[in-house]
Amino acid sequence: MIAWCLKKYISFWIWYLNFVLSIFSSSWFTTEWMSWNKYSENMLRSIEKKILQNIKSIYRGWFVDIGPVVGKCDKIWTISLNPESTNTPLVLLHGFGAGVALWCLNLDSLAVTRPVFAIDLLGFGRSSRPKFSTDALEAERQMVKAIEEWRKEMNLENFVLLGHSMGGFLATSYAISHPHRVKHLILADPWGFPEKPAESSVKIPLWIKVLAFTLQPFNPLWAVRAAGPFGEWLITKARPDILRKYESFVNDGSLIPQYIYQCNSQKPSGESAFHNMSHFYAWAKHPMVRRIPELHKNVPITLIYGSKSWVDNDGSEIVKERKVNFHTRVITGAGHHVYADKPNVFNEHVLHACASADTEFKSPLLAIKASGETESTLQVDKDQPEDSVSDTTDAQKT
């Protein structure tokens, strides 16, 4: 009875909130000065630039046109550092709800010896926001295809691929589909590796089950958008730990919550894809535990975990059972955002993995494509526009 009443209570307030928002979004009530949602493309660009002004390296940012991957003309926001280096490039894939600016604690160190490319995944940050498939596996394939089309436009033969959280899940999926492109796979506290535990094995309070059932239809960050002008305040109160990670680097403490709000107050494109790919946000519908055997055994893997992370480090055991060439690093005192909790230690582990990729001889994997082996079940669209890079923005810090 209590659970039923709680469910009705929550359902009523969700309905009421949607009703209020529908009034604010109706055509007769949408004047700019009374807009509930405070997303601004110009604001996001300005905040990102202010954050990246704190790095010492020269960087360049621009949109890479990847063609009709999911939408009619998808673009990937990209920043690059030290592109003149001849060492193996490093490509960074952020986690859920993040963007390129949150790598600011790592970019200088990682770019000392090699080219570094950080992208906003399709559907996130400043990249295009198309409508992904509602099928979990197809949405994942669309995201992987976007990464591959970006690689083609960037003319990268092979590289070290680093992904954090959801980015680690997609990096693994990409490496399974395109093993000859990945000289080293670095997974930072990756999401989506273990199976969802059976309900009988986990004791969950009834009220949590009711709440989870009620919120299941909603995207993970719906509350940020529903909060409108209070979204930034909500982020500050809900995740003060994230803000503290950047205090010593970013002079203006409000920039990080502003950036996160602007990244996630837009159309929930990649967020919706993640929602469809996950079970209650915590587990993947198609976890990597089932698919790691498909990853070519010659692709080296480095797993980096935080000792205080909420993510189950079963990924290490999963890889251990099926891989020979892998290393696990656990950073003491770091949480899920391991790259920001202990950036110096994290950077050292990443640079060590990258150095090993530089010294490896040319792998037989590079001949896979030449020998006629397909790159996975993905169908690659060959109709790409001739001008692959557009909307260039240069920024530098001396």
Secondary structure by P-SEA (a helix, b strand, c coil): caaaaaaaaaaaaaaaaaaaaaaaacccccccccccccccaaaaaaaaaaaaccccbbbbbbbbbbccccccbbbbbbbbcccccccbbbbbbbcccccccccccccccccccbbbbbbccccccccccccccccaaaaaaaaaaaaaaaaaaacccbbbbbbccaaaaaaaaaaaaccccccbbbbccccccccccccccccccaaaaaaaaaacccccaaaaaaaccaaaaaaaaacaaaaaaacccccccaaaaaaaaaacccccaaaaaaaaacccccccccccccccccccccbbbbbbbbcccccccaaaaaaaaccccbbbbbbcccccccccccaaaaaaaaaaaaaaaaacccccccccccccccccccccccccccccccbbbbbbcc
